[in-house]
Amino acid sequence: MRTQPLIIALLLTFCVSCVTSGGSAKDRLSSSELLLRGDAAFDARNYSQALETYRLAAAAAQAESNSGVFVEGAAQAAHVYLLTGKPEEGEVWLENAVEQSSESEPKGKARILLTQAAYQHRAGDTELALQTCTKAHTLARQTGQHIRAVQLAHMGSVMSRGEDQLRWCRRAIQDGAKVGDNLLSGALWRQLAWLLEERGLHEQALEAFLRCRSAVAESSNSHEKMVADWQVGHALRLAGRLGQARQVMEEIARRTQLRYRTQRGTNQAEWVGQALRELGELDLAQGRTDQGLQHLRNAREYFVLAEATRLAPDLLADLDRRMAQAQALQGAGR
C-alpha cells in the first residue's frame, strides 16, 4: 500500500558467487567493492545479505591491510545487527571499528557516529543520540559525504519532533541536491510534504509535492512520475483546489485503469484504487454523494484485488468508515 519512501537504493546488483572465497582471483571482489555491495543490500533493506557482505568486506579489508574499509564495514555490520535485534553481537563489531578508527579517515568516523546514534536511540537516550547525529552530520557535510549526510539527516528527522523534525528534513533535501539523483531528491521532498500534511499545512505540503514532481520528472521512472502526479492531485484537494485536483485525478484514473487492463498486478490494482478513492473524496466535497459513494465502492474492490485485506486492513477499515459517513449524509439528505 502507499508508503513514504525514506530509504535510498543505490541500485547495485549483488552476486553471491562474486564474494565467496572460491573462484579465481580476478572474480573476487576487493574490500571496497564488497562495501558497496553491502550498502546496496542495506539500502534495499535486505539485511541478511547486507550483514554477510559487510562481514566479508571487513575480512577482505584486514587481508588487504585497509583499515579504512574495515572500520566502515565493521560499523555497518554493527548497525545491521542492531536492526535485526542482535545488539549485543553488534556492540562487539562497533568496538572493533572504534579501536581501529582514525581521525584521518572521516568516512569510517561518520559511519561509527551514525551507528552509535542508532544504539543510543534504541537505549532510550534520544537527546544524546541527536547530539551524536548532529556531530556526524556536520562531519559528513564538511568532508563531502553527501549520501551519508542524507542518511544522518533522515535519522535526525526520525528522532526529532516539531519544528526540529522539519528542519532535519530540509537539511536532507539540501544534502540530497548535491548527490545528483532525481529520484532521491523526489523522495526527500515527498517526505517533507507528508510531514507538512500531517500538520495541516496543506499549501506548504502542496508546494513540497510539486517540488517532488519536478524532481521526479527528470527521471525515466514512469511509475514514480505517476505517483508524484497522484500526490499533487491529492494535495490540491486538501488545499481546496477541487477543480484542478479533479483534472489531475481523472487523468490518473484513466492511466491506471489502462495499465491494469494490460498488466493486472497488485501494484496496478492499488493505484487504480488510490485514484478512484480520491475521485470519491472530490465528489463528496462537491456534494455529489451518490457518485462519491460509487467511486469509493469501486476503490474498495481494487484495494481487495491489491490484497489489502491481508497487507493493509487499516486502509479498508478507514475506507469503510468513510463510506458509512457518506451513507449517513446521503440518508439525512433524503
MOZISUL-V643074 format. One record per helix or strand of 2 or more residues. SS is the DSSP state (helix for helix, strand for strand). FROM is the first residue (numbers start at 1). TO is the last residue. If there is no record, write none. Layout:
# MOZISUL-V643074
SS_FROM_TO / SS_FROM_TO
This chain:
# MOZISUL-V643074
helix_16_18 / helix_25_27 / helix_31_43 / helix_47_64 / helix_67_83 / helix_87_100 / helix_106_122 / helix_126_142 / helix_146_159 / helix_162_177 / helix_182_198 / helix_202_216 / helix_222_238 / helix_242_263 / helix_266_285 / helix_289_305 / helix_308_311 / helix_313_332
